[in-house]
Amino acid sequence: WDGPLLSALKAGNWVVLDELNLASQSVLEGLNACFDHRGEVFVPELGRSFHVQHNKTKFFACQNPLTQGGGRKGLPRSFLNRFTQVYVEPLSSSDLHFIICTMFPTLDKVMLSNMVEFNQQLYQDTVVKGLWCQQGGPWEFNLRDLFRWCELMLANQAPGTFDPGEHMSLIYAARMRTSKDRDATLNLYRKVVHGNETDEGQGSPYSCSRVFHLTPYSLQVGHSVLPRCLSGPHTSTSPSGTLQLLHRALGPLEDLMMCIKMNWMAILVGPHSCGKTALVQLLALLTGHRLQVLPVNSSMDTTELLGGFEQADIGRPWERLVSVAMETVKDTARRLVLETEGQRSKLTQDASGLLKMWDDFKRQCETDSIKEGEPNNNSSLTLEKFTAFARLLSHLEVIHGQHGYSTNVLAGLQAELQELKAKFERLTVGSDSKGTFEWMDSLLVQALQ
């Protein structure tokens, strides 16, 4: 499968090498053969060289200044001399105003002008002059921030009541590292918009109101509201088993919820053990979403990101089936307890009986595993476990049918159980190979699915 560069060389297309000063030395050496007298790229996997069609293919390179960090490095002068350098001026205030007025015509032009002025003044004070906000740099306040600011107003405010101060804190102040820098950001906004740094009246920037409200259907923190997933996991995923909602965490939690509502990716920044992961775990718990934690480090490879082949083990699909059944049992019992229609005693009795049957099944599995002594080995599976699991699914199907719940998940579980049971019987009699390998998806792929 050809990459973008090889495809462009074959077709004679133009090529833009974006963020060139982030490329590794090996990549630069490979590109150097395209630019010198050789004018070709050698692909060792194919054992072939592909020549540059100089009359068709044109190369362009783009790079940001080294001061922006991110692993950027200075390119060798011999490499840069192959290019004619063209400096592109940053967007001016008039450029920014024209762009956002064109992209968001429903917003007031005077209000947009104030937003642009604040963005530019903040850039001058923090990046150019370095008057404050020294921690956490280098900073960049650009057109993307103005776009997000306008998108927040359109998504959360009614026409005629647009107030940029409502969301200024999320776009600008929330990224500051110290309370002093956050206060300076708020004061600058008041000075630009109102001409008074101490004005706390109408139109002043909003900060977290510390309001928390939880219902069976929604979660509200300040001005951010998210729906709750009633059928999701309602157990803690933290290592300690408990998660505390701290008063100081309400502000970051409100910003994080707004990012989720706007479908934006969020990165939590802070010192070690300050509760960044716990905050995401808490939000997943409160909204009823399953959370997969993927530790990232410098030694990671594509196998950990995408998956890889591992020796086939019938215990893995069995554990997955049991996990899905556990969530289904808990969800069904929860729905029975919260049911408002029907006889309360009958609903409570059905929920209690279902949970008791689940406990009996788990106790049987644990007892058999202890007897075998190898809980992760194929030998820990027995036909009795398959029979008990089938009884549990049948009981679940009866309850779902009596109360009008969907049985689609149960039908899928029963089909997978029969397939897994047949595979287990083949392994037992030795008619199936035990030395095969199977593809195992990583946590990231499982979460995406």
C-alpha positions in Angstrom: 0.0 0.0 0.0 1.6 3.2 -1.2 2.0 6.1 1.2 1.2 9.7 0.3 4.8 10.5 -0.9 5.1 7.5 -3.1 1.6 8.0 -4.5 2.5 11.6 -5.4 5.7 10.7 -7.0 4.0 8.1 -9.2 1.2 10.4 -10.2 3.3 13.6 -10.5 1.3 15.5 -7.9 2.4 18.4 -5.7 3.6 17.5 -2.2 3.5 19.5 1.0 5.8 18.4 3.8 4.0 19.8 6.8 5.8 20.4 10.1 9.1 19.5 8.5 11.2 20.3 11.6 9.4 17.6 13.6 10.7 14.9 11.2 13.4 12.4 12.5 16.9 12.4 11.0 16.2 9.2 9.1 13.2 10.8 7.4 15.3 13.8 6.4 18.0 11.6 5.0 15.4 9.8 2.9 13.9 13.0 1.6 17.3 14.4 0.8 17.6 12.0 -2.0 14.6 13.5 -3.6 16.1 17.0 -3.6 19.7 16.4 -4.7 21.0 15.3 -8.1 19.6 11.8 -7.6 16.0 12.9 -7.6 14.7 9.5 -6.5 13.4 7.6 -3.5 14.6 4.0 -2.8 12.2 1.6 -1.1 14.2 -1.3 0.3 11.1 -3.4 0.9 10.4 -3.4 -2.8 14.0 -3.1 -4.0 13.0 -0.4 -6.4 13.8 3.3 -6.9 11.1 5.8 -7.8 12.2 8.9 -9.7 10.8 12.5 -9.2 9.1 13.9 -12.2 10.6 17.4 -12.0 8.3 18.8 -14.7 5.2 17.7 -12.7 6.0 17.0 -9.0 6.7 20.1 -6.9 7.8 20.0 -3.2 6.7 22.5 -0.5 7.7 22.5 3.1 6.1 24.2 6.1 7.3 24.5 9.7 6.5 26.4 12.8 9.1 28.4 14.8 11.4 26.5 17.1 10.2 28.5 20.1 6.8 26.7 20.0 8.5 23.6 21.4 7.0 20.2 20.8 10.3 18.5 19.9 11.0 20.9 17.0 14.6 21.2 16.0 16.7 23.3 13.7 17.2 21.7 10.2 20.7 21.4 8.8 21.7 24.5 6.8 22.7 22.3 3.8 19.1 20.9 3.9 17.5 24.3 4.2 19.6 25.7 1.3 17.7 23.4 -1.1 14.6 25.5 -0.4 13.7 29.2 -1.1 12.5 30.4 2.3 9.2 32.5 2.3 8.1 34.0 5.5 4.3 34.2 6.1 3.1 37.0 8.4 0.8 36.0 11.2 -2.9 36.9 10.9 -3.5 40.5 11.9 -6.5 41.7 14.0 -8.3 42.8 10.9 -7.7 39.4 9.3 -9.1 37.6 12.3 -12.1 39.9 12.5 -12.9 39.4 8.8 -12.6 35.6 9.1 -14.8 35.1 12.1 -17.4 37.6 10.8 -17.6 35.6 7.6 -17.7 32.2 9.4 -20.2 33.3 12.1 -22.5 35.9 10.4 -25.2 35.6 13.1 -23.0 37.0 15.8 -22.7 40.7 16.5 -19.7 42.3 14.8 -18.9 44.6 17.7 -18.9 41.7 20.0 -16.6 39.8 17.7 -14.3 42.8 17.5 -14.0 42.8 21.3 -13.2 39.0 21.2 -10.4 39.5 18.7 -9.0 42.4 20.6 -8.9 40.4 23.8 -7.3 37.4 22.0 -4.6 39.7 20.5 -4.0 41.6 23.7 -3.6 38.3 25.7 -1.1 37.1 23.1 0.9 40.4 23.4 1.0 40.4 27.2 1.9 36.7 27.7 3.9 35.6 24.6 5.5 38.8 23.2 6.1 40.9 26.3 6.1 38.0 28.9 4.4 40.2 31.5 2.7 37.2 33.2 1.7 33.6 32.6 5.3 32.3 32.6 4.4 28.8 33.7 3.1 26.3 31.2 4.5 28.1 28.1 5.1 28.4 25.2 1.5 29.7 24.7 -0.4 30.1 21.4 -3.7 32.1 21.1 -4.9 32.0 17.6 -7.9 31.6 15.2 -8.7 28.2 16.6 -9.5 29.7 20.0 -11.8 32.2 18.4 -13.6 29.5 16.4 -14.2 27.4 19.6 -15.3 30.5 21.5 -17.9 31.3 18.8 -19.0 27.6 18.5 -19.6 27.5 22.3 -21.9 30.6 22.1 -23.9 29.2 19.2 -24.3 25.8 20.9 -25.3 27.0 24.4 -26.9 30.4 24.0 -30.0 31.7 22.4 -29.9 34.3 19.6 -30.0 37.8 21.0 -28.5 36.8 24.3 -25.0 36.0 23.2 -22.4 36.7 25.9 -18.8 35.8 25.2 -17.9 36.1 28.9 -19.9 33.0 29.5 -17.3 30.8 27.9 -14.1 32.9 28.0 -12.9 31.0 31.0 -13.0 27.6 29.3 -11.2 28.8 26.2 -8.5 30.9 27.9 -8.4 30.9 31.7 -8.8 27.2 32.2 -5.4 26.5 30.6 -3.5 28.8 33.0 -1.4 27.0 35.5 -1.8 29.4 38.5 -4.7 31.2 40.1 -2.8 34.4 39.7 -2.6 33.9 35.9 -6.3 33.0 35.8 -7.2 36.1 37.6 -5.0 38.2 35.3 -6.8 36.7 32.3 -10.2 37.5 33.8 -9.1 41.1 34.6 -7.8 41.6 31.1 -11.1 40.5 29.6 -13.0 43.0 31.8 -10.5 45.7 30.8 -10.9 45.1 27.1 -14.7 44.6 27.1 -15.8 47.0 29.8 -12.8 49.2 30.2 -12.7 48.4 33.9 -10.7 45.5 35.5 -12.9 45.4 38.6 -16.3 45.5 36.9 -18.3 42.5 38.2 -21.6 43.5 36.7 -23.5 42.2 33.7 -21.3 40.7 31.0 -18.4 39.9 33.3 -16.6 36.6 32.7 -18.2 33.6 34.2 -16.4 31.3 36.6 -17.5 28.0 38.1 -20.7 28.5 40.1 -20.1 25.2 42.1 -23.6 24.0 41.4 -24.0 20.2 41.4 -27.2 18.4 40.5 -27.6 14.7 39.8 -30.8 13.0 38.6 -31.4 9.5 37.1 -31.3 11.1 33.7 -28.8 13.9 33.8 -25.7 15.4 35.5 -25.3 19.1 36.0 -22.1 20.9 37.2 -22.4 24.7 37.0 -23.6 25.5 33.4 -22.6 22.1 31.9 -25.2 19.4 31.6 -24.7 15.8 30.3 -27.2 13.0 29.9 -26.6 9.9 32.0 -26.4 6.4 30.4 -29.0 4.4 32.3 -27.7 1.1 31.0 -24.0 1.8 31.6 -21.7 0.5 34.3 -22.5 1.9 37.7 -19.5 0.6 39.6 -16.3 2.4 40.5 -13.3 1.9 38.2 -10.7 3.4 40.5 -8.0 1.2 42.1 -9.2 2.1 45.6 -12.8 1.3 44.8 -14.0 4.7 45.9 -14.2 8.1 44.3 -14.8 11.4 46.1 -16.4 14.5 44.6 -14.2 17.3 46.0 -15.3 20.9 46.0 -12.1 22.0 44.2 -12.7 19.5 41.4 -16.1 21.1 40.4 -14.4 23.7 38.2 -12.3 21.3 36.1 -15.2 18.9 36.0 -17.5 21.5 34.6 -15.0 22.4 31.9 -14.5 18.7 31.1 -18.2 18.1 30.7 -18.5 21.1 28.3 -15.7 19.6 26.2 -17.6 16.3 26.0 -20.8 18.1 25.1 -19.0 19.9 22.2 -17.2 16.7 21.1 -13.8 18.2 21.8 -10.8 16.2 23.0 -9.6 17.4 26.4 -6.1 17.0 28.0 -5.9 17.4 31.8 -2.6 19.0 32.9 -1.3 19.0 36.5 1.3 17.7 38.9 1.7 14.1 39.9 -1.1 12.6 41.9 -3.4 15.6 41.8 -6.4 13.6 40.6 -6.4 13.9 36.8 -7.2 10.3 36.1 -9.6 10.1 39.0 -11.5 13.1 37.7 -12.2 11.3 34.4 -13.1 8.1 36.3 -15.5 10.1 38.4 -17.2 11.6 35.4 -17.5 8.2 33.7 -19.0 6.8 36.8 -21.5 9.6 37.2 -22.6 9.5 33.6 -22.7 5.7 33.4 -20.0 5.1 30.7 -17.4 2.4 30.7 -13.9 3.7 31.0 -10.8 2.0 29.6 -7.4 3.3 31.0 -4.5 2.9 28.6 -1.1 3.7 30.2 1.2 5.5 27.7 4.9 5.5 28.0 8.0 5.8 25.9 8.4 2.0 25.4 4.9 1.6 23.8 4.7 0.0 20.4 1.9 -0.6 17.8 1.0 -3.9 19.5 -0.2 -2.1 22.6 -2.1 0.5 20.5 -3.7 -1.9 18.0 -3.3 -5.4 19.3 -1.4 -8.5 18.2 -1.5 -12.3 17.9 -1.6 -14.4 21.0 -1.9 -18.1 21.7 -5.6 -19.1 21.5 -7.2 -19.5 25.0 -10.8 -20.4 25.4 -10.8 -18.7 28.8 -10.6 -15.2 27.2 -14.0 -15.3 25.3 -15.5 -17.0 28.4 -14.4 -14.1 30.7 -15.8 -11.6 28.2 -19.2 -13.4 28.1 -19.3 -13.5 31.9 -18.4 -9.8 32.0 -21.2 -8.8 29.6 -23.7 -11.0 31.5 -22.7 -9.4 34.8 -23.5 -5.9 33.4 -26.8 -7.2 31.9 -27.8 -8.7 35.3 -27.0 -5.5 37.2 -28.8 -3.4 34.6 -31.9 -5.6 34.7 -32.0 -5.6 38.5 -31.6 -1.8 38.5 -34.4 -1.3 36.1 -36.7 -3.6 38.1 -36.0 -1.7 41.3 -36.6 1.7 39.7 -39.7 0.6 37.8 -42.7 2.8 38.6 -45.4 0.7 37.1 -46.5 -2.8 38.2 -46.6 -4.5 41.6 -43.7 -3.4 43.7 -43.4 -6.7 45.6 -43.2 -8.7 42.3 -40.5 -6.4 40.9 -38.5 -6.6 44.1 -38.8 -10.3 44.2 -37.7 -10.7 40.6 -34.6 -8.5 41.2 -33.7 -10.3 44.4 -34.0 -13.7 42.7 -31.9 -12.6 39.7 -29.1 -11.3 41.9 -29.2 -14.5 44.0 -28.9 -16.6 40.9 -26.0 -14.6 39.7 -24.2 -15.0 43.1 -24.8 -18.7 42.9 -23.3 -18.8 39.5 -20.2 -16.8 40.5 -19.7 -19.0 43.6 -19.8 -22.1 41.5 -17.2 -20.7 39.1 -14.9 -19.6 41.9 -15.2 -23.0 43.6 -14.4 -24.9 40.5 -11.5 -22.6 39.7 -10.0 -23.2 43.2 -10.3 -26.9 42.7 -8.6 -26.8 39.4 -5.9 -24.5 40.8 -5.4 -22.8 37.4 -8.2 -20.2 37.0 -6.8 -18.8 33.6 -6.3 -22.3 32.0 -8.7 -24.1 29.7 -9.0 -26.8 32.3 -10.9 -24.5 34.7 -13.9 -24.6 32.3 -16.3 -27.4 32.7 -19.6 -28.4 31.1 -21.3 -27.6 34.5 -20.3 -24.0 34.1 -21.7 -23.8 30.6 -25.0 -25.4 31.9 -25.2 -22.9 34.8 -24.5 -20.0 32.5 -27.2 -21.2 30.1 -29.7 -21.4 33.0 -28.8 -17.8 34.0 -29.4 -16.5 30.5 -32.7 -18.4 30.2 -33.9 -16.8 33.5 -32.8 -13.4 32.3 -34.7 -13.9 29.1 -37.9 -14.9 31.0 -37.6 -11.7 33.1 -37.0 -9.5 30.1 -40.0 -11.1 28.4 -42.3 -10.6 31.4 -41.4 -6.9 31.7 -41.1 -6.0 28.0 -37.4 -5.4 28.0 -35.3 -6.0 24.9 -33.8 -9.4 24.5 -31.3 -8.6 21.6 -28.3 -8.7 23.9 -29.4 -12.0 25.5 -29.9 -13.6 22.0 -26.4 -12.6 21.1 -25.0 -14.0 24.3 -26.8 -17.3 23.9 -25.4 -17.7 20.3 -21.9 -17.0 21.5 -22.3 -19.4 24.4 -23.3 -22.2 22.1 -20.4 -21.5 19.8 -18.0 -21.4 22.7 -19.4 -24.6 24.2 -19.0 -26.4 20.8 -15.3 -25.3 20.7 -14.8 -26.4 24.3 -16.1 -29.9 23.4 -13.8 -30.1 20.5 -10.8 -29.2 22.7 -11.9 -31.7 25.3 -11.9 -34.6 22.8 -8.7 -33.4 21.2 -10.2 -32.7 17.7 -9.2 -29.1 17.7 -5.7 -27.8 17.7 -4.4 -26.3 20.9 -1.4 -24.5 19.3 -3.2 -22.0 17.2 -2.9 -18.2 17.6 -5.6 -15.6 17.4 -5.7 -11.8 17.0 -6.4 -9.9 20.2 -7.6 -6.3 20.0 -5.9 -3.7 22.3 -7.8 -1.7 24.8 -7.9 1.2 22.4 -9.5 -0.8 19.6 -12.0 -2.4 22.1 -13.0 1.1 23.3 -13.5 2.3 19.7 -15.6 -0.7 18.9 
